[in-house]
Amino acid sequence: MCLAIPSKVISIDKSTNIATLDTLGVQREASLDLINEEVKIGDYVLLHIGYVMGKIDEEQAKLSLETYEEIIKTIEEEEKELQEANKSNS
């Protein structure tokens, strides 16, 4: 299964064809070599293993990011509950 993460383009280095992206507050660089569309600062794109794979509508990107945040929150809560249960059993 592949997972592409919606990310916002915050800068582009045209000499290297590398974009700097913001993904849930984390900045990373990604290659634009695999996308056939023009990408501009402020666009939302799909990031997969260091490559921008395509553009995504801002509304869809924000909905996807909200879902990711909910998943992360659920995982953190479950881990906390597990740690508390393990402490109780010790």
ABEGO torsion letter per residue (X at the ends): XBBBBBBBBABBBAAAGBBBBBBGGBBBBBBAAABABBBBBGBBBBBBGGBBAEBBBAAAAAAAAAAAAAAAAAAAAAAAAAAAAAAAAX
